[in-house]
Amino acid sequence: MSVRTGPSPSYRAAVLGRILLAALGGYAVAALTTGLFALVLPMPRSEAVTTATLLSFALMVAVVVAVFAARSLGRAVILVLGLAAPLAGGLWLAGAFTG
């Protein structure tokens, strides 16, 4: 009779990290995308918000796929931060954080 062993704790931690990064990082990128494009798209505000929201859904799916396709969790983190940083900078430049 052979002994079956389950996945190692480090493997489980890496999968949990990817799940959390995909969910939270994908949400953050989608929210930043929605905010930025809702401000900068040259159309009436309601149409800009709708267009930005639809675009952010597709981008969130792409981020989730990219997080799980990355070779390591570190590369996935760099990818998400690399997407979020310019979006946050664009929001700042568009004046979203001013009172």
C-alpha positions in Angstrom: 0.0 0.0 0.0 1.4 3.4 -1.0 1.3 6.4 1.2 -0.3 9.4 -0.4 0.8 12.8 0.7 -1.1 16.0 0.0 0.3 19.3 -1.2 3.0 20.8 0.9 2.2 23.8 3.2 4.4 26.1 1.0 2.4 25.1 -2.1 -0.9 25.7 -0.3 0.4 29.1 0.8 1.4 30.0 -2.7 -2.0 29.1 -4.0 -3.7 31.1 -1.2 -1.5 34.0 -2.1 -2.5 33.9 -5.7 -6.2 33.6 -4.8 -5.9 36.7 -2.6 -3.9 38.6 -5.1 -6.2 37.8 -7.9 -9.3 38.8 -5.9 -8.0 41.9 -4.2 -5.5 43.0 -6.8 -8.0 42.4 -9.6 -10.6 44.5 -7.7 -8.1 47.3 -7.1 -7.0 47.5 -10.7 -10.7 47.4 -11.8 -11.6 50.1 -9.4 -8.7 52.3 -10.5 -9.6 51.7 -14.1 -13.2 52.6 -13.6 -12.3 55.8 -11.7 -9.7 57.0 -14.2 -11.7 56.3 -17.4 -14.9 57.7 -15.9 -13.0 61.0 -15.5 -11.1 61.2 -18.7 -13.4 59.7 -21.4 -14.8 62.5 -23.6 -18.5 61.7 -23.3 -21.4 62.5 -21.0 -20.7 61.4 -17.4 -23.3 58.6 -17.3 -22.0 57.1 -20.5 -18.3 57.5 -19.4 -19.1 55.7 -16.1 -20.9 52.8 -17.9 -18.2 52.4 -20.5 -15.5 52.5 -17.8 -17.3 49.9 -15.7 -17.7 47.5 -18.6 -14.0 47.9 -19.5 -13.0 47.3 -15.9 -14.9 43.9 -15.8 -12.8 42.7 -18.8 -9.6 44.0 -17.2 -10.3 42.3 -13.9 -10.7 39.0 -15.7 -7.4 39.6 -17.5 -5.7 40.3 -14.2 -7.0 37.1 -12.6 -5.9 35.0 -15.6 -2.5 36.8 -15.6 -2.0 36.2 -11.8 -2.5 32.5 -12.2 -0.5 32.3 -15.4 2.6 34.0 -13.9 5.5 31.8 -13.2 5.7 32.8 -9.5 3.8 34.8 -7.0 6.4 37.5 -6.9 6.0 38.1 -10.7 2.3 38.2 -10.3 2.6 40.9 -7.5 4.9 42.9 -9.8 2.4 42.6 -12.6 -0.5 43.8 -10.5 1.5 46.7 -9.0 2.7 47.6 -12.4 -0.8 48.0 -13.6 -2.1 49.7 -10.5 0.6 52.3 -10.1 0.1 54.1 -13.5 -3.7 54.0 -13.0 -3.4 55.6 -9.6 -1.0 58.1 -11.0 -3.4 58.9 -13.8 -6.2 59.4 -11.2 -4.0 61.7 -9.2 -3.1 63.7 -12.3 -6.8 63.9 -13.3 -7.5 65.5 -9.9 -9.5 62.6 -8.4 -7.8 63.0 -5.0 -8.3 66.7 -4.5 -11.0 68.1 -2.2 
